[in-house]
Structure formats: structure tokens, C-alpha cells
């Protein structure tokens, strides 16, 4: 049963990420936005998110296995906000609402880190690259809003 729950977390994270990502791809609107100098090339996002979604799943699974409900709540919140960001930004072209969502996602990620740091170092360290990437993505979202708002 332990490994089945890992597969469930992987399905939620990777499957949800793939579904949301494939349904909300950058379009002509995005290509024509003014972007800051630190905007990465588009090919970076797929590999980075694939690795991150695996780490996110492992961290959530470990919190679940440990019975760390407070961390698991933060995990669910960040996952919901993660899945909301792409449709807002890429499909609805709502840069400012997407910025609000990503700030909430970053807060949930930091909450997860706070709730696992002392209890589960593996879950904590699985989330650190995610926190770094979402911090960068938040800065990128804010810069795009400023340049195009």
C-alpha cells in the first residue's frame, strides 16, 4: 500500500502538471510580451517542471506517510495554486491575477518547508528546488506585469 500511495502522488503531480501544461501553452500573446533580460528560453520549462513535479510528489508522499497533516494541507494548497497559475497566465492572459496566485503558491511552499524542516529532511530538501524555482517564476511574473501592465 505504501508504494501505491507514492504512485497516487506522482499521478497527481506529474499527471496534473502535464494536463494543465499541455492545455495552457504559451501562444502568440505570450511571444509578443515584453520580457525581462532574465527570461529563460522556452525549452527550459519542460525539463525543469518534470524534475520538480517528481520532487513535489515525493515530498507530499513523505508528509502523507509521516501523518504530517499540517504539511499535507500546505502541499494540497500549493498544488491547487500551481494548477491554477498556467490557465490564468497563458490562457486568460491575466498577468496580475496570476501574480497574486503565484505569491500564494510561494507562501504555501514556504509553509510546507516550515512544517517539514524539523520532521522530515528529505521532504524539506525535495521542496527547496521548487521554492527556488517558484521564487524565480514570481520575479519573472512580476517583471512581465511591470513591463506590460
Secondary structure per residue as TSV (DSSP state, phi and psi in degrees):
chain	resnum	aa	ss	phi	psi
A	1	X	-	360.0	-31.7
A	2	X	H	-58.2	-44.9
A	3	X	H	-75.6	-26.5
A	4	X	H	-64.9	-41.4
A	5	X	H	-65.4	-34.1
A	6	X	H	-63.0	-42.6
A	7	X	H	-62.0	-35.8
A	8	X	H	-64.1	-45.3
A	9	X	H	-64.5	-39.7
A	10	X	H	-64.8	-40.3
A	11	X	I	-64.1	-42.7
A	12	X	I	-62.9	-51.6
A	13	X	I	-70.0	-59.6
A	14	X	I	-68.8	-46.4
A	15	X	I	-63.7	-46.0
A	16	X	H	-63.5	-43.4
A	17	X	H	-61.6	-42.5
A	18	X	H	-65.2	-45.6
A	19	X	H	-63.4	-49.0
A	20	X	H	-66.1	-43.6
A	21	X	H	-63.1	-44.9
A	22	X	H	-67.6	-27.6
A	23	X	H	-85.4	-11.3
A	24	X	S	-137.9	62.9
A	25	X	-	-82.3	152.8
A	26	X	-	-57.7	138.0
A	27	X	-	-121.6	-166.3
A	28	X	H	-60.4	-37.1
A	29	X	H	-54.9	-49.6
A	30	X	H	-65.3	-42.5
A	31	X	H	-61.3	-28.9
A	32	X	T	-94.5	-0.9
A	33	X	S	-69.1	148.7
A	34	X	-	-73.9	131.9
A	35	X	-	-125.1	151.4
A	36	X	-	-71.5	166.1
A	37	X	T	-61.6	-23.6
A	38	X	T	-94.1	13.1
A	39	X	-	-69.5	124.9
A	40	X	-	-77.4	162.5
A	41	X	-	-66.1	150.6
A	42	X	T	-58.6	-31.1
A	43	X	H	-66.2	-16.9
A	44	X	H	-69.8	-34.5
A	45	X	H	-63.5	-43.4
A	46	X	H	-59.0	-55.4
A	47	X	H	-62.3	-41.1
A	48	X	H	-62.6	-48.4
A	49	X	H	-66.6	-32.7
A	50	X	H	-61.2	-48.8
A	51	X	H	-63.3	-45.2
A	52	X	H	-61.7	-41.8
A	53	X	H	-64.2	-33.9
A	54	X	H	-66.1	-46.1
A	55	X	H	-63.2	-40.1
A	56	X	H	-60.4	-44.0
A	57	X	H	-63.3	-45.9
A	58	X	H	-61.7	-43.1
A	59	X	H	-63.1	-45.4
A	60	X	H	-63.6	-41.9
A	61	X	H	-61.5	-42.5
A	62	X	H	-65.4	-39.7
A	63	X	H	-63.2	-40.4
A	64	X	H	-63.5	-47.9
A	65	X	H	-61.3	-35.2
A	66	X	H	-81.0	-8.1
A	67	X	T	72.2	24.1
A	68	X	-	-84.8	80.9
A	69	X	H	-62.8	-37.8
A	70	X	H	-63.6	-41.4
A	71	X	H	-67.8	-37.9
A	72	X	H	-65.3	-36.3
A	73	X	H	-62.0	-45.3
A	74	X	H	-62.2	-37.5
A	75	X	H	-62.9	-46.3
A	76	X	H	-63.5	-42.6
A	77	X	H	-62.6	-47.5
A	78	X	H	-64.7	-34.9
A	79	X	H	-67.3	-42.8
A	80	X	H	-62.1	-43.7
A	81	X	H	-68.3	-36.1
A	82	X	H	-58.9	-45.9
A	83	X	H	-73.0	-18.5
A	84	X	H	-84.1	-29.7
A	85	X	H	-61.6	-50.8
A	86	X	H	-59.6	-46.6
A	87	X	I	-61.4	-37.4
A	88	X	I	-65.0	-49.4
A	89	X	I	-75.0	-57.3
A	90	X	I	-81.6	-33.9
A	91	X	I	-96.0	-44.4
A	92	X	S	-85.8	-13.3
A	93	X	-	58.4	35.2
A	94	X	-	-102.7	84.2
A	95	X	H	-65.9	-47.1
A	96	X	H	-67.7	-46.7
A	97	X	H	-59.9	-36.0
A	98	X	H	-64.0	-36.8
A	99	X	H	-63.7	-41.3
A	100	X	H	-62.0	-42.8
A	101	X	H	-64.3	-44.4
A	102	X	H	-68.8	-31.0
A	103	X	H	-65.0	-40.4
A	104	X	H	-64.6	-39.7
A	105	X	H	-62.4	-44.8
A	106	X	H	-61.6	-40.4
A	107	X	H	-62.2	-41.8
A	108	X	H	-66.5	-38.0
A	109	X	H	-63.1	-45.8
A	110	X	H	-64.8	-34.3
A	111	X	H	-65.0	-43.4
A	112	X	H	-58.6	-45.3
A	113	X	H	-59.9	-43.3
A	114	X	H	-64.1	-34.0
A	115	X	H	-86.1	-7.8
A	116	X	H	-116.3	-19.2
A	117	X	T	-50.0	-46.8
A	118	X	T	-86.7	-20.0
A	119	X	T	-99.1	-32.9
A	120	X	-	-150.1	95.8
A	121	X	H	-64.1	-32.8
A	122	X	H	-65.9	-48.4
A	123	X	H	-60.6	-42.6
A	124	X	H	-57.4	-52.5
A	125	X	H	-71.1	-25.2
A	126	X	H	-65.4	-29.4
A	127	X	H	-89.6	-16.5
A	128	X	H	-60.2	-48.3
A	129	X	H	-61.0	-33.8
A	130	X	H	-64.0	-45.0
A	131	X	H	-61.7	-40.8
A	132	X	H	-64.8	-47.2
A	133	X	H	-63.5	-43.7
A	134	X	H	-70.1	-31.3
A	135	X	H	-61.7	-45.9
A	136	X	H	-62.1	-45.4
A	137	X	H	-63.5	-34.3
A	138	X	H	-65.2	-44.8
A	139	X	H	-62.0	-41.7
A	140	X	H	-63.4	-46.3
A	141	X	H	-59.1	-44.4
A	142	X	H	-64.7	-40.4
A	143	X	H	-66.4	-41.1
A	144	X	H	-64.4	-40.1
A	145	X	H	-61.3	-46.6
A	146	X	H	-63.2	-41.0
A	147	X	H	-75.0	-22.3
A	148	X	H	-120.2	-1.9
A	149	X	-	-82.8	360.0
